[in-house]
């Protein structure tokens, strides 16, 4: 690229690597998007080599009440009058040459999606990347006691055989789009494959979800042939499920609803057939749209 959007400060040695991307914000419930990429980065010892500069991509000052404006402003922390923390958006690429793998972790851009896409695709073409995997999540009618369903989006019909082999569910979604949809559209024009993997996570849970992250890491590992052993993450997921089950058992109404979710999941009943349960969740401030 001719501008300063993409900053490659190290030239790694790779041969047609794969790129796994995750974004903070939209479709990062349970920290599945950023958490899966971060786990791969740490587990594999991937090192940073490039950035996408944040200027021009983010809304930092939204006019309106403080409650609204605070959602957009960077988090800061002072100690004794000195800045100790300033969370300005960062977008970083990492590489693990031994696995012929590149990773990207950043914040979904609010603005100028096309320029952000061009930065990712420019790097992809420079290093011969032919396949991009996006990992994300969406709140749905999934029980915490089951592995999450994985929905997939594809940039090319020829990828459907891989999705079928992996047991992914082809997305039938209609609604507000994400940056990844725009990237997928642009990547197809450049003959770069994009596979979007979206875990359906329990709508009644908030915060870091190691069980769903572990499922996503396993999917990525299988597709890319990484042969990762993730016993540490699996143990976290099992402990997480145990603790949630204990809490659910203390709330009979919720426990009954979770049993209904488990039955629907095991019988492969999807959201469109569970209006009663969705209404119950909505009445408690948990929305799926």
C-alpha positions as protocol buffer text, in pm:
chain_id: "A"
residue {
  index: 1
  type: UNK
  ca { x: 0 y: 0 z: 0 }
}
residue {
  index: 2
  type: UNK
  ca { x: 118 y: 354 z: -71 }
}
residue {
  index: 3
  type: UNK
  ca { x: -4 y: 509 z: 257 }
}
residue {
  index: 4
  type: UNK
  ca { x: 107 y: 438 z: 614 }
}
residue {
  index: 5
  type: UNK
  ca { x: -189 y: 217 z: 703 }
}
residue {
  index: 6
  type: UNK
  ca { x: 8 y: -108 z: 696 }
}
residue {
  index: 7
  type: UNK
  ca { x: 338 y: -119 z: 882 }
}
residue {
  index: 8
  type: UNK
  ca { x: 549 y: -431 z: 820 }
}
residue {
  index: 9
  type: UNK
  ca { x: 859 y: -400 z: 1034 }
}
residue {
  index: 10
  type: UNK
  ca { x: 990 y: -756 z: 997 }
}
residue {
  index: 11
  type: UNK
  ca { x: 997 y: -986 z: 692 }
}
residue {
  index: 12
  type: UNK
  ca { x: 929 y: -1342 z: 811 }
}
residue {
  index: 13
  type: UNK
  ca { x: 1019 y: -1647 z: 604 }
}
residue {
  index: 14
  type: UNK
  ca { x: 698 y: -1831 z: 517 }
}
residue {
  index: 15
  type: UNK
  ca { x: 557 y: -2020 z: 220 }
}
residue {
  index: 16
  type: UNK
  ca { x: 190 y: -1958 z: 140 }
}
residue {
  index: 17
  type: UNK
  ca { x: 93 y: -1939 z: 509 }
}
residue {
  index: 18
  type: UNK
  ca { x: -259 y: -1941 z: 648 }
}
residue {
  index: 19
  type: UNK
  ca { x: -392 y: -1638 z: 835 }
}
residue {
  index: 20
  type: UNK
  ca { x: -623 y: -1664 z: 1138 }
}
residue {
  index: 21
  type: UNK
  ca { x: -797 y: -1341 z: 1235 }
}
residue {
  index: 22
  type: UNK
  ca { x: -1002 y: -1228 z: 1535 }
}
residue {
  index: 23
  type: UNK
  ca { x: -1158 y: -897 z: 1635 }
}
residue {
  index: 24
  type: UNK
  ca { x: -1256 y: -731 z: 1958 }
}
residue {
  index: 25
  type: UNK
  ca { x: -1612 y: -595 z: 1955 }
}
residue {
  index: 26
  type: UNK
  ca { x: -1879 y: -733 z: 1725 }
}
residue {
  index: 27
  type: UNK
  ca { x: -1902 y: -1114 z: 1741 }
}
residue {
  index: 28
  type: UNK
  ca { x: -1653 y: -1151 z: 2028 }
}
residue {
  index: 29
  type: UNK
  ca { x: -1897 y: -1278 z: 2291 }
}
residue {
  index: 30
  type: UNK
  ca { x: -1725 y: -1498 z: 2547 }
}
residue {
  index: 31
  type: UNK
  ca { x: -1398 y: -1354 z: 2413 }
}
residue {
  index: 32
  type: UNK
  ca { x: -1407 y: -1634 z: 2156 }
}
residue {
  index: 33
  type: UNK
  ca { x: -1266 y: -1427 z: 1870 }
}
residue {
  index: 34
  type: UNK
  ca { x: -981 y: -1256 z: 2054 }
}
residue {
  index: 35
  type: UNK
  ca { x: -940 y: -1542 z: 2301 }
}
residue {
  index: 36
  type: UNK
  ca { x: -884 y: -1809 z: 2034 }
}
residue {
  index: 37
  type: UNK
  ca { x: -625 y: -1598 z: 1852 }
}
residue {
  index: 38
  type: UNK
  ca { x: -450 y: -1505 z: 2177 }
}
residue {
  index: 39
  type: UNK
  ca { x: -436 y: -1870 z: 2282 }
}
residue {
  index: 40
  type: UNK
  ca { x: -280 y: -1969 z: 1949 }
}
residue {
  index: 41
  type: UNK
  ca { x: -33 y: -1682 z: 1974 }
}
residue {
  index: 42
  type: UNK
  ca { x: 84 y: -1782 z: 2321 }
}
residue {
  index: 43
  type: UNK
  ca { x: 69 y: -2158 z: 2266 }
}
residue {
  index: 44
  type: UNK
  ca { x: 273 y: -2143 z: 1945 }
}
residue {
  index: 45
  type: UNK
  ca { x: 503 y: -1859 z: 2046 }
}
residue {
  index: 46
  type: UNK
  ca { x: 403 y: -1641 z: 1752 }
}
residue {
  index: 47
  type: UNK
  ca { x: 592 y: -1312 z: 1726 }
}
residue {
  index: 48
  type: UNK
  ca { x: 467 y: -970 z: 1611 }
}
residue {
  index: 49
  type: UNK
  ca { x: 583 y: -848 z: 1272 }
}
residue {
  index: 50
  type: UNK
  ca { x: 329 y: -595 z: 1141 }
}
residue {
  index: 51
  type: UNK
  ca { x: 53 y: -356 z: 1244 }
}
residue {
  index: 52
  type: UNK
  ca { x: -242 y: -174 z: 1093 }
}
residue {
  index: 53
  type: UNK
  ca { x: -228 y: 182 z: 1222 }
}
residue {
  index: 54
  type: UNK
  ca { x: -555 y: 273 z: 1398 }
}
residue {
  index: 55
  type: UNK
  ca { x: -589 y: 636 z: 1286 }
}
residue {
  index: 56
  type: UNK
  ca { x: -906 y: 697 z: 1086 }
}
residue {
  index: 57
  type: UNK
  ca { x: -1073 y: 366 z: 1166 }
}
residue {
  index: 58
  type: UNK
  ca { x: -1237 y: 427 z: 1503 }
}
residue {
  index: 59
  type: UNK
  ca { x: -1499 y: 652 z: 1659 }
}
residue {
  index: 60
  type: UNK
  ca { x: -1346 y: 777 z: 1984 }
}
residue {
  index: 61
  type: UNK
  ca { x: -1577 y: 1069 z: 2059 }
}
residue {
  index: 62
  type: UNK
  ca { x: -1947 y: 997 z: 2018 }
}
residue {
  index: 63
  type: UNK
  ca { x: -2171 y: 1301 z: 2088 }
}
residue {
  index: 64
  type: UNK
  ca { x: -2444 y: 1237 z: 2342 }
}
residue {
  index: 65
  type: UNK
  ca { x: -2492 y: 1148 z: 2708 }
}
residue {
  index: 66
  type: UNK
  ca { x: -2188 y: 1038 z: 2905 }
}
residue {
  index: 67
  type: UNK
  ca { x: -2327 y: 682 z: 2932 }
}
residue {
  index: 68
  type: UNK
  ca { x: -2319 y: 655 z: 2551 }
}
residue {
  index: 69
  type: UNK
  ca { x: -1998 y: 848 z: 2489 }
}
residue {
  index: 70
  type: UNK
  ca { x: -1807 y: 639 z: 2743 }
}
residue {
  index: 71
  type: UNK
  ca { x: -1863 y: 326 z: 2534 }
}
residue {
  index: 72
  type: UNK
  ca { x: -1645 y: 468 z: 2256 }
}
residue {
  index: 73
  type: UNK
  ca { x: -1364 y: 638 z: 2446 }
}
residue {
  index: 74
  type: UNK
  ca { x: -1035 y: 459 z: 2521 }
}
residue {
  index: 75
  type: UNK
  ca { x: -1001 y: 330 z: 2876 }
}
residue {
  index: 76
  type: UNK
  ca { x: -740 y: 514 z: 3083 }
}
residue {
  index: 77
  type: UNK
  ca { x: -590 y: 471 z: 3429 }
}
residue {
  index: 78
  type: UNK
  ca { x: -393 y: 723 z: 3633 }
}
residue {
  index: 79
  type: UNK
  ca { x: -177 y: 671 z: 3941 }
}
residue {
  index: 80
  type: UNK
  ca { x: -51 y: 971 z: 4137 }
}
residue {
  index: 81
  type: UNK
  ca { x: -151 y: 1193 z: 3848 }
}
residue {
  index: 82
  type: UNK
  ca { x: 50 y: 996 z: 3592 }
}
residue {
  index: 83
  type: UNK
  ca { x: -87 y: 794 z: 3299 }
}
residue {
  index: 84
  type: UNK
  ca { x: -37 y: 424 z: 3371 }
}
residue {
  index: 85
  type: UNK
  ca { x: -275 y: 279 z: 3112 }
}
residue {
  index: 86
  type: UNK
  ca { x: -415 y: 412 z: 2787 }
}
residue {
  index: 87
  type: UNK
  ca { x: -601 y: 154 z: 2578 }
}
residue {
  index: 88
  type: UNK
  ca { x: -580 y: 299 z: 2228 }
}
residue {
  index: 89
  type: UNK
  ca { x: -694 y: 52 z: 1959 }
}
residue {
  index: 90
  type: UNK
  ca { x: -420 y: -182 z: 1836 }
}
residue {
  index: 91
  type: UNK
  ca { x: -416 y: -413 z: 1535 }
}
residue {
  index: 92
  type: UNK
  ca { x: -126 y: -655 z: 1521 }
}
residue {
  index: 93
  type: UNK
  ca { x: -7 y: -939 z: 1300 }
}
residue {
  index: 94
  type: UNK
  ca { x: 196 y: -1228 z: 1441 }
}
residue {
  index: 95
  type: UNK
  ca { x: 388 y: -1510 z: 1273 }
}
residue {
  index: 96
  type: UNK
  ca { x: 501 y: -1861 z: 1362 }
}
residue {
  index: 97
  type: UNK
  ca { x: 720 y: -1970 z: 1072 }
}
residue {
  index: 98
  type: UNK
  ca { x: 759 y: -2329 z: 1196 }
}
residue {
  index: 99
  type: UNK
  ca { x: 383 y: -2375 z: 1156 }
}
residue {
  index: 100
  type: UNK
  ca { x: 366 y: -2156 z: 843 }
}
residue {
  index: 101
  type: UNK
  ca { x: 100 y: -1956 z: 1025 }
}
residue {
  index: 102
  type: UNK
  ca { x: 11 y: -1591 z: 1063 }
}
residue {
  index: 103
  type: UNK
  ca { x: -232 y: -1446 z: 1317 }
}
residue {
  index: 104
  type: UNK
  ca { x: -412 y: -1114 z: 1342 }
}
residue {
  index: 105
  type: UNK
  ca { x: -577 y: -966 z: 1649 }
}
residue {
  index: 106
  type: UNK
  ca { x: -736 y: -623 z: 1650 }
}
residue {
  index: 107
  type: UNK
  ca { x: -1044 y: -414 z: 1702 }
}
residue {
  index: 108
  type: UNK
  ca { x: -1318 y: -421 z: 1440 }
}
residue {
  index: 109
  type: UNK
  ca { x: -1303 y: -86 z: 1257 }
}
residue {
  index: 110
  type: UNK
  ca { x: -1596 y: 153 z: 1286 }
}
residue {
  index: 111
  type: UNK
  ca { x: -1498 y: 344 z: 972 }
}
residue {
  index: 112
  type: UNK
  ca { x: -1337 y: 298 z: 631 }
}
residue {
  index: 113
  type: UNK
  ca { x: -1385 y: -77 z: 606 }
}
residue {
  index: 114
  type: UNK
  ca { x: -1248 y: -83 z: 255 }
}
residue {
  index: 115
  type: UNK
  ca { x: -910 y: 65 z: 351 }
}
residue {
  index: 116
  type: UNK
  ca { x: -883 y: -174 z: 646 }
}
residue {
  index: 117
  type: UNK
  ca { x: -965 y: -467 z: 414 }
}
residue {
  index: 118
  type: UNK
  ca { x: -702 y: -353 z: 167 }
}
residue {
  index: 119
  type: UNK
  ca { x: -441 y: -350 z: 443 }
}
residue {
  index: 120
  type: UNK
  ca { x: -516 y: -712 z: 535 }
}
residue {
  index: 121
  type: UNK
  ca { x: -531 y: -824 z: 173 }
}
residue {
  index: 122
  type: UNK
  ca { x: -214 y: -633 z: 84 }
}
residue {
  index: 123
  type: UNK
  ca { x: -25 y: -824 z: 351 }
}
residue {
  index: 124
  type: UNK
  ca { x: -191 y: -1147 z: 239 }
}
residue {
  index: 125
  type: UNK
  ca { x: -76 y: -1102 z: -119 }
}
residue {
  index: 126
  type: UNK
  ca { x: 272 y: -998 z: -12 }
}
residue {
  index: 127
  type: UNK
  ca { x: 328 y: -1323 z: 178 }
}
residue {
  index: 128
  type: UNK
  ca { x: 129 y: -1553 z: -48 }
}
residue {
  index: 129
  type: UNK
  ca { x: -159 y: -1616 z: 190 }
}
residue {
  index: 130
  type: UNK
  ca { x: -426 y: -1818 z: 11 }
}
residue {
  index: 131
  type: UNK
  ca { x: -663 y: -1889 z: 301 }
}
residue {
  index: 132
  type: UNK
  ca { x: -793 y: -1669 z: 582 }
}
residue {
  index: 133
  type: UNK
  ca { x: -982 y: -1814 z: 878 }
}
residue {
  index: 134
  type: UNK
  ca { x: -1198 y: -1582 z: 1083 }
}
residue {
  index: 135
  type: UNK
  ca { x: -1302 y: -1694 z: 1431 }
}
residue {
  index: 136
  type: UNK
  ca { x: -1593 y: -1534 z: 1615 }
}
residue {
  index: 137
  type: UNK
  ca { x: -1907 y: -1598 z: 1816 }
}
residue {
  index: 138
  type: UNK
  ca { x: -2270 y: -1503 z: 1849 }
}
residue {
  index: 139
  type: UNK
  ca { x: -2511 y: -1537 z: 2141 }
}
residue {
  index: 140
  type: UNK
  ca { x: -2768 y: -1807 z: 2076 }
}
residue {
  index: 141
  type: UNK
  ca { x: -2987 y: -2079 z: 2223 }
}
residue {
  index: 142
  type: UNK
  ca { x: -2696 y: -2304 z: 2310 }
}
residue {
  index: 143
  type: UNK
  ca { x: -2658 y: -2486 z: 2644 }
}
residue {
  index: 144
  type: UNK
  ca { x: -2333 y: -2446 z: 2837 }
}
residue {
  index: 145
  type: UNK
  ca { x: -2317 y: -2824 z: 2881 }
}
residue {
  index: 146
  type: UNK
  ca { x: -2261 y: -2892 z: 2511 }
}
residue {
  index: 147
  type: UNK
  ca { x: -1990 y: -2796 z: 2265 }
}
residue {
  index: 148
  type: UNK
  ca { x: -2109 y: -2492 z: 2071 }
}
residue {
  index: 149
  type: UNK
  ca { x: -2243 y: -2531 z: 1721 }
}
residue {
  index: 150
  type: UNK
  ca { x: -2008 y: -2382 z: 1464 }
}
residue {
  index: 151
  type: UNK
  ca { x: -2171 y: -2179 z: 1190 }
}
residue {
  index: 152
  type: UNK
  ca { x: -1965 y: -2108 z: 880 }
}
residue {
  index: 153
  type: UNK
  ca { x: -1953 y: -1856 z: 599 }
}
residue {
  index: 154
  type: UNK
  ca { x: -1755 y: -1917 z: 283 }
}
residue {
  index: 155
  type: UNK
  ca { x: -1607 y: -1699 z: 12 }
}
residue {
  index: 156
  type: UNK
  ca { x: -1621 y: -1976 z: -248 }
}
residue {
  index: 157
  type: UNK
  ca { x: -1874 y: -2260 z: -304 }
}
residue {
  index: 158
  type: UNK
  ca { x: -1582 y: -2502 z: -345 }
}
residue {
  index: 159
  type: UNK
  ca { x: -1510 y: -2467 z: 26 }
}
residue {
  index: 160
  type: UNK
  ca { x: -1842 y: -2627 z: 115 }
}
residue {
  index: 161
  type: UNK
  ca { x: -1698 y: -2979 z: 105 }
}
residue {
  index: 162
  type: UNK
  ca { x: -1450 y: -2882 z: 378 }
}
residue {
  index: 163
  type: UNK
  ca { x: -1729 y: -2731 z: 588 }
}
residue {
  index: 164
  type: UNK
  ca { x: -1940 y: -3045 z: 548 }
}
residue {
  index: 165
  type: UNK
  ca { x: -1645 y: -3266 z: 643 }
}
residue {
  index: 166
  type: UNK
  ca { x: -1589 y: -3064 z: 959 }
}
residue {
  index: 167
  type: UNK
  ca { x: -1958 y: -3077 z: 1054 }
}
residue {
  index: 168
  type: UNK
  ca { x: -2009 y: -2701 z: 1037 }
}
residue {
  index: 169
  type: UNK
  ca { x: -2355 y: -2554 z: 983 }
}
residue {
  index: 170
  type: UNK
  ca { x: -2381 y: -2323 z: 681 }
}
residue {
  index: 171
  type: UNK
  ca { x: -2500 y: -1984 z: 799 }
}
residue {
  index: 172
  type: UNK
  ca { x: -2854 y: -1876 z: 708 }
}
residue {
  index: 173
  type: UNK
  ca { x: -2814 y: -1540 z: 882 }
}
residue {
  index: 174
  type: UNK
  ca { x: -2983 y: -1221 z: 764 }
}
residue {
  index: 175
  type: UNK
  ca { x: -2932 y: -889 z: 943 }
}
residue {
  index: 176
  type: UNK
  ca { x: -2662 y: -630 z: 1020 }
}
residue {
  index: 177
  type: UNK
  ca { x: -2331 y: -718 z: 861 }
}
residue {
  index: 178
  type: UNK
  ca { x: -1983 y: -721 z: 1011 }
}
residue {
  index: 179
  type: UNK
  ca { x: -1648 y: -603 z: 882 }
}
residue {
  index: 180
  type: UNK
  ca { x: -1559 y: -967 z: 813 }
}
residue {
  index: 181
  type: UNK
  ca { x: -1843 y: -986 z: 559 }
}
residue {
  index: 182
  type: UNK
  ca { x: -1687 y: -692 z: 376 }
}
residue {
  index: 183
  type: UNK
  ca { x: -1342 y: -853 z: 396 }
}
residue {
  index: 184
  type: UNK
  ca { x: -1480 y: -1181 z: 262 }
}
residue {
  index: 185
  type: UNK
  ca { x: -1636 y: -1000 z: -32 }
}
residue {
  index: 186
  type: UNK
  ca { x: -1312 y: -819 z: -114 }
}
residue {
  index: 187
  type: UNK
  ca { x: -1096 y: -1129 z: -63 }
}
residue {
  index: 188
  type: UNK
  ca { x: -1303 y: -1326 z: -314 }
}
residue {
  index: 189
  type: UNK
  ca { x: -1219 y: -1062 z: -574 }
}
residue {
  index: 190
  type: UNK
  ca { x: -850 y: -1129 z: -505 }
}
residue {
  index: 191
  type: UNK
  ca { x: -891 y: -1511 z: -522 }
}
residue {
  index: 192
  type: UNK
  ca { x: -813 y: -1546 z: -152 }
}
residue {
  index: 193
  type: UNK
  ca { x: -1032 y: -1795 z: 36 }
}
residue {
  index: 194
  type: UNK
  ca { x: -1204 y: -1683 z: 354 }
}
residue {
  index: 195
  type: UNK
  ca { x: -1374 y: -1922 z: 594 }
}
residue {
  index: 196
  type: UNK
  ca { x: -1571 y: -1761 z: 875 }
}
residue {
  index: 197
  type: UNK
  ca { x: -1621 y: -1979 z: 1183 }
}
residue {
  index: 198
  type: UNK
  ca { x: -1877 y: -1852 z: 1434 }
}
residue {
  index: 199
  type: UNK
  ca { x: -1947 y: -2034 z: 1759 }
}
residue {
  index: 200
  type: UNK
  ca { x: -2301 y: -2019 z: 1897 }
}
residue {
  index: 201
  type: UNK
  ca { x: -2245 y: -1945 z: 2265 }
}
residue {
  index: 202
  type: UNK
  ca { x: -2497 y: -1953 z: 2554 }
}
residue {
  index: 203
  type: UNK
  ca { x: -2692 y: -1627 z: 2563 }
}
residue {
  index: 204
  type: UNK
  ca { x: -2744 y: -1653 z: 2938 }
}
residue {
  index: 205
  type: UNK
  ca { x: -2369 y: -1631 z: 3014 }
}
residue {
  index: 206
  type: UNK
  ca { x: -2134 y: -1335 z: 3002 }
}
residue {
  index: 207
  type: UNK
  ca { x: -1756 y: -1304 z: 3008 }
}
residue {
  index: 208
  type: UNK
  ca { x: -1465 y: -1527 z: 2912 }
}
residue {
  index: 209
  type: UNK
  ca { x: -1584 y: -1868 z: 2794 }
}
residue {
  index: 210
  type: UNK
  ca { x: -1292 y: -2117 z: 2781 }
}
residue {
  index: 211
  type: UNK
  ca { x: -1516 y: -2405 z: 2673 }
}
residue {
  index: 212
  type: UNK
  ca { x: -1619 y: -2226 z: 2353 }
}
residue {
  index: 213
  type: UNK
  ca { x: -1268 y: -2097 z: 2293 }
}
residue {
  index: 214
  type: UNK
  ca { x: -1132 y: -2451 z: 2319 }
}
residue {
  index: 215
  type: UNK
  ca { x: -1385 y: -2575 z: 2065 }
}
residue {
  index: 216
  type: UNK
  ca { x: -1284 y: -2300 z: 1824 }
}
residue {
  index: 217
  type: UNK
  ca { x: -911 y: -2368 z: 1870 }
}
residue {
  index: 218
  type: UNK
  ca { x: -974 y: -2737 z: 1795 }
}
residue {
  index: 219
  type: UNK
  ca { x: -1158 y: -2644 z: 1475 }
}
residue {
  index: 220
  type: UNK
  ca { x: -876 y: -2419 z: 1358 }
}
residue {
  index: 221
  type: UNK
  ca { x: -615 y: -2678 z: 1450 }
}
residue {
  index: 222
  type: UNK
  ca { x: -799 y: -2947 z: 1254 }
}
residue {
  index: 223
  type: UNK
  ca { x: -847 y: -2734 z: 941 }
}
residue {
  index: 224
  type: UNK
  ca { x: -483 y: -2621 z: 937 }
}
residue {
  index: 225
  type: UNK
  ca { x: -329 y: -2949 z: 1053 }
}
residue {
  index: 226
  type: UNK
  ca { x: -161 y: -2791 z: 1355 }
}
residue {
  index: 227
  type: UNK
  ca { x: -197 y: -3104 z: 1574 }
}
residue {
  index: 228
  type: UNK
  ca { x: -222 y: -2897 z: 1892 }
}
residue {
  index: 229
  type: UNK
  ca { x: -266 y: -3054 z: 2234 }
}
residue {
  index: 230
  type: UNK
  ca { x: -479 y: -2813 z: 2436 }
}
residue {
  index: 231
  type: UNK
  ca { x: -516 y: -2998 z: 2766 }
}
residue {
  index: 232
  type: UNK
  ca { x: -473 y: -2675 z: 2961 }
}
residue {
  index: 233
  type: UNK
  ca { x: -760 y: -2504 z: 2780 }
}
residue {
  index: 234
  type: UNK
  ca { x: -977 y: -2815 z: 2797 }
}
residue {
  index: 235
  type: UNK
  ca { x: -927 y: -2832 z: 3175 }
}
residue {
  index: 236
  type: UNK
  ca { x: -1034 y: -2469 z: 3205 }
}
residue {
  index: 237
  type: UNK
  ca { x: -1343 y: -2544 z: 2996 }
}
residue {
  index: 238
  type: UNK
  ca { x: -1439 y: -2843 z: 3208 }
}
residue {
  index: 239
  type: UNK
  ca { x: -1402 y: -2645 z: 3531 }
}
residue {
  index: 240
  type: UNK
  ca { x: -1601 y: -2360 z: 3377 }
}
residue {
  index: 241
  type: UNK
  ca { x: -1886 y: -2594 z: 3281 }
}
residue {
  index: 242
  type: UNK
  ca { x: -1888 y: -2748 z: 3628 }
}
residue {
  index: 243
  type: UNK
  ca { x: -1911 y: -2410 z: 3800 }
}
residue {
  index: 244
  type: UNK
  ca { x: -2186 y: -2285 z: 3569 }
}
residue {
  index: 245
  type: UNK
  ca { x: -2385 y: -2607 z: 3622 }
}
residue {
  index: 246
  type: UNK
  ca { x: -2362 y: -2557 z: 3998 }
}
residue {
  index: 247
  type: UNK
  ca { x: -2494 y: -2202 z: 3968 }
}
residue {
  index: 248
  type: UNK
  ca { x: -2773 y: -2304 z: 3729 }
}
residue {
  index: 249
  type: UNK
  ca { x: -2887 y: -2580 z: 3966 }
}
residue {
  index: 250
  type: UNK
  ca { x: -2952 y: -2314 z: 4230 }
}
residue {
  index: 251
  type: UNK
  ca { x: -3209 y: -2144 z: 4005 }
}
residue {
  index: 252
  type: UNK
  ca { x: -3488 y: -2393 z: 3925 }
}
residue {
  index: 253
  type: UNK
  ca { x: -3649 y: -2180 z: 3654 }
}
residue {
  index: 254
  type: UNK
  ca { x: -3321 y: -2137 z: 3469 }
}
residue {
  index: 255
  type: UNK
  ca { x: -3231 y: -2504 z: 3522 }
}
residue {
  index: 256
  type: UNK
  ca { x: -3557 y: -2605 z: 3354 }
}
residue {
  index: 257
  type: UNK
  ca { x: -3483 y: -2378 z: 3058 }
}
residue {
  index: 258
  type: UNK
  ca { x: -3131 y: -2516 z: 3024 }
}
residue {
  index: 259
  type: UNK
  ca { x: -3274 y: -2870 z: 3014 }
}
residue {
  index: 260
  type: UNK
  ca { x: -3498 y: -2753 z: 2731 }
}
residue {
  index: 261
  type: UNK
  ca { x: -3193 y: -2612 z: 2552 }
}
residue {
  index: 262
  type: UNK
  ca { x: -3009 y: -2942 z: 2593 }
}
residue {
  index: 263
  type: UNK
  ca { x: -3301 y: -3139 z: 2450 }
}
residue {
  index: 264
  type: UNK
  ca { x: -3333 y: -2899 z: 2156 }
}
residue {
  index: 265
  type: UNK
  ca { x: -2959 y: -2909 z: 2093 }
}
residue {
  index: 266
  type: UNK
  ca { x: -2945 y: -3289 z: 2099 }
}
residue {
  index: 267
  type: UNK
  ca { x: -3238 y: -3304 z: 1854 }
}
residue {
  index: 268
  type: UNK
  ca { x: -3081 y: -3035 z: 1632 }
}
residue {
  index: 269
  type: UNK
  ca { x: -3369 y: -2794 z: 1679 }
}
residue {
  index: 270
  type: UNK
  ca { x: -3259 y: -2444 z: 1578 }
}
residue {
  index: 271
  type: UNK
  ca { x: -3356 y: -2094 z: 1690 }
}
residue {
  index: 272
  type: UNK
  ca { x: -3656 y: -2053 z: 1462 }
}
residue {
  index: 273
  type: UNK
  ca { x: -3834 y: -2335 z: 1648 }
}
residue {
  index: 274
  type: UNK
  ca { x: -3772 y: -2200 z: 1997 }
}
residue {
  index: 275
  type: UNK
  ca { x: -3977 y: -1880 z: 2011 }
}
residue {
  index: 276
  type: UNK
  ca { x: -4108 y: -1954 z: 2361 }
}
residue {
  index: 277
  type: UNK
  ca { x: -3758 y: -1985 z: 2502 }
}
residue {
  index: 278
  type: UNK
  ca { x: -3640 y: -1673 z: 2321 }
}
residue {
  index: 279
  type: UNK
  ca { x: -3932 y: -1481 z: 2469 }
}
residue {
  index: 280
  type: UNK
  ca { x: -3838 y: -1604 z: 2816 }
}
residue {
  index: 281
  type: UNK
  ca { x: -3480 y: -1485 z: 2770 }
}
residue {
  index: 282
  type: UNK
  ca { x: -3597 y: -1149 z: 2632 }
}
residue {
  index: 283
  type: UNK
  ca { x: -3819 y: -1098 z: 2938 }
}
residue {
  index: 284
  type: UNK
  ca { x: -3503 y: -1118 z: 3146 }
}
residue {
  index: 285
  type: UNK
  ca { x: -3309 y: -870 z: 2936 }
}
residue {
  index: 286
  type: UNK
  ca { x: -3122 y: -1128 z: 2727 }
}
residue {
  index: 287
  type: UNK
  ca { x: -3168 y: -1057 z: 2357 }
}
residue {
  index: 288
  type: UNK
  ca { x: -3048 y: -1259 z: 2061 }
}
residue {
  index: 289
  type: UNK
  ca { x: -3086 y: -988 z: 1796 }
}
